[in-house]
Amino acid sequence: MNLQKAQRQQVKLRVGLSGPSGYGKTYSALLLAYGITENWDKIAIIDTENNSASLYSHLGDFNVLPLKEPFTPERYIQAIQVCEKSGIEVLIIDSISHEWSGKGGCLEIHEQLGGRFNDWARVTPRHNSFLDAIIQSKIHIITTSRRKVDYSLDQDSNGKTKVMKLGTKEIQREGYEYELTVNFEFLNDKHLVNASKDRTGLFVGKPEFIISSNTGKLLKDWCNQGISLEAVKAKIDDCSTEEELKAVYSAYPQFSKETYSLIVAKQSALAALSSQMVPETSIINHQNPK
C-alpha cells in the first residue's frame, strides 16, 4: 500500500440516457455513438425494444443484436461479450430497464424465488455481475432506460391521504446513475435533455439541449485526455535498460495488470541482450497482478 501521484488517464465512457417512451432515446444514442467513433461499422446496439433500432437504419450501417426474453442478467452479459469480441468500439444497450423489470429480469427472478427480503441475496449478485460487465468493459457503452411517473401517499393538513406526483423515476435498480460518466435525462418529447449527473464538467450549469453527434465528439475529446494504455506500452517498448523499465512500471501502477506480460517479456529481452540472468526481484516479483 503506497501513496502515488494522481494521474489523469484515458477512460472509456459510460453514458446513460433515460426518459419515457417516445422521447428519442434510441435515436439520440445512435447520434452520440457516431460522434464518439465516427464509424457506423464500429457501433453495435443490443436491441430489447422489438427491433426499434431498425427504424434508424437510414443513419448508417451500424450493427444490431436483437435480445429477446427472458431478459436475465446473464443474457445481457453474453450479448455484451459478443459485441466486445466483434471489435465494436461503441455499444448501445437499448434498454437496460428490461434487465430489472422485464420478463425474466431481476424483479421477476426475485418473485419466483418467493419474494422475500432474504431472496435478494440470490438476485443481487447476478445483477451486480451485469453492472460489472458494463463498468469493466474495454469499450464505450451507452445505455438507455425508461422512466415512469413516481407517486407517494401523503397526508394533507386535514389528515386526508392524497396521491402526490413526485416526477419520474428511472426503471432500473436505484443507484445505477452513480456508475455513469454522464447521465442525460430527457425532459420532453422535443428531445431536450439535461445532465442529471456529469463527471466531465462539460454540461454543468448548461441549459437543456438536443443531443447530436457533436455531443459525442465533446465526450470523446474529454475521455482521450491523459495517458493511455497504448502510450504506456510504447514507453515499455522504448526502454533500453532495466532502470528505465522499472521507472515506467512504477510510474503507472494503474496499468500493472494490462502491462504485466509485456514487462516480463521486455525484462527477459534486456537480460538476454546483456547476457545476464534476470534477477528475481529486479523489477517485479513475477506474481501476476490481481
N, C-alpha and C positions, 0 to 999 in steps of 0.2 A: 504494500500500500504506500504509494508515493505521490507527493504533490507534483503537478505538472502545469506548465503554462497553458492557458486556454488558447485554442486554435480553431479558427473557422475552417470547416471542411465542407466540400461539396456534398449535397444531400439529394435524395430522391423525394419528390413531392408527394404529399398525402392530402388531397383536396376533397372536400365534401360539398355536395350541392343538395339542398333539402327544400322541399316545397310541396304543395298539394298537386294532385294530378292535373295535367294540362298547363302547367306554368312554364314549361320549356326546359326541364332538367336535362333530358337526353340530348336535345339539340345543342344546348349550351355546353354540355360536357364534351361533345364532339368538337366544337369550335375551340374550346380550351385545350383539348388534346392536340389538335393540329397546330396551335400556336406554340406548344411545347416542343414538338418534334419536327413539324413542317414536312411530314411524310406520312400520307394516309396508310401506306403499307405497314408502317410500324405501330399502328393503332389497332387495338382489339377491344371489343365490347362484349362483356358477359351479359346477355340479354335474358332477363327473367320476366319481361313485360310483354309477353305474347308477340315477339318479333317486331316490337315497335321501332327498334333501331333501323330496320329495313326501310322505314318511311323516309329516312335521310340518306339513302344510298346515293342520291344525286350529289352529295357533298364531295365524295371521293371513294376510293376503293379500300375502305377500312375493313377489318376482319370482324366477324361475328361468331360468337359461341353461344348458341341457344341453350338455356338452362331451364329444364322443366322440373316440376315437383317430383319427389319430395325435396324441399329446399333445406336440407340438413347442412350443418356447418362443414361436414366432411366433403360434400359435393361441391360446395363453394371453393374449398381449399383445392380440390382436384382440378377445378376449372382454372383457378389462378395459376397452378403449376403448369398446366398445359400451355397457357399463354406465355409464361416465362420461358419455357423450353423452346418456344417457337420464335424467339428473337424479337418479341414485341418490346417496344420502348415505353409506350403509354397504355395502360389498361384502364378501361372504364368498367365499373361494376354497377349495372343498372337493373335492379336496385338491391341494396343490402337489407331493405326492410323485410323481404321475404325470409331471410335467414332468421329473423327474430319472430315475426308474426305470421309467416306464410304456412302453407301446407307442408308439414314435416319440419317446420322451424322450431326454434328453442321453446317458445311458449307451448306449442303442441306436444313437444317431447316431454316437457315438464308435466303437462296434464296427463299424458299417457302413463307416466311413472307414478301417478297418484295425486299430483297437485299439491303435495305437502311442502312446507318450507324446507325440510331436510332434503327433499328431492333435488333442490338446486345444486347440491354438492356433486351431483352426477351430470348436470346440464352445464354449469358454469365452465368447467374445464374444456368442454367441447366448443363453447362459444369463444373462450379465450384463445383457443387454437386458431379459430377463424380470424380473430383480431391480429394474432401474431403473424399469420400468413400475409396480411396486409402491411403491417408495420415493418416487418423484417424483409420485405420483398426488395429486390435489387433494381426494380423498375419503378417509374412514376405510376401512381394509382389515383384515379378519380372515382369517388363513389357517389351515387345518388341515393336519396332516401325520401320516402313520402312523409308528409306531415298531416296531422289530423287535429281537429279542434279539441282543446282540452277544457274540461269543466271541473268545477268543485261545488260542493254543497255548503253554503254559508247561511248564517242566521242574520236577519236584519235587526234593526233597533227594537222592533216589536216582538222579537223572538220567533218570527216565522222563517222557515227554511226556504232558501231560494237557490236556484241553479245559477251559478256565476260562470260566465265565459272567461277563460284565462288566456285565450290566444291559441296558438297552435303548438303542437308537440311533435317532435321527431319520432317516427316509428322505428325504433331501434333501442337497444338497452341504454339506459341513462349512463352518460359518461363517455360515449363514443367520440364526441366532439373534441375531448381533451387529447385524443391521439392524432389529430389532424394538424397539418401546417396551416391551412386556411379552411374555413367553413363558410360557404356562401348560402345565405337564406333568401329564397325568393319571396318578394313582398306582395306581388300581384300577378295577374295573368298577362301583364305587359312586359314580363321578363325582367323587371327591375330587381336587383339584389343588393344586399349589403353584407358585409363581413361580420358575422357574429363572433368569429374568432380569427385572429390574424397574427401569426408568429413572424411574418415577414416585415410588418410595418408599412407595407405598400398601400394598404387600404384603410388604415386607422384615421378616423375623423373625416373620411371622404364621403360625399353624398352618394346615394344609391345610383347604380349604373347598370347597363346591359352588358353581359359577358360577351366578349368577342375573341378572335384569335390573338389579338394584341394583348389581352389579359394573360393568355398562356405565355406569350413572349416575355412579358414582365416577370412572371413567376420563374421562367427558365433562366433568365439573366440573374435573378436573385439566388437561385439554388446552385448556380455554377460559380459563385464567388467562393474563394478559399481553395485550399489544397484538395486535390482529387486523388483517389486510389491509383489511377493511371500515372499521375505525376510522381507519386511515391515509388511506384515500381520502376519508373525511369531513373530516379535517383539511385535506387539499388543497383540497377544495371550499369550505371556510370561509375560506381565505386571501384577504385583501383587498389585499395588497401583495406585490411580488416578494421583499421581505426575509422576509416570513412564509413564502412558498413555498420559498425557499431553505433556511430553517431546518428545515422539515418534510422536505424532500428529504435534507438532510444528517443528520437525526436517525434516519432509518430506511433505511439502505443495504440491509438485507436484503430490502426490498420494491422495490428500484430497478427491477428488470425488469418487475414487475407494474404499477408506477405510472408508467412512462415516458411512455406516450401521454397519460395524464391530466395529468401535469406540463406537458408541451408544450402541450396544449390550454388549460390554465389560464394558463400564461405568455402565450400569444397573446391570450387574453381580457383579461388585465390590461393588456397593452400597448395593445390596441385601446381600452380604456376611457380610458387616459391619452393616446390619440392619438400614441403614440410607436412607433418600430420596436422589435422585440425585439432586445436586444443579443445578439451572437453567443455570448458566454460568460457571460451574466448568471447562469445557474443551472447549466445542463448544456451539454455541447458538441454536443448533438443527435446523438450517436452512440448507437444503441440498445444498452443494457447487455446483456452476454452472460451 
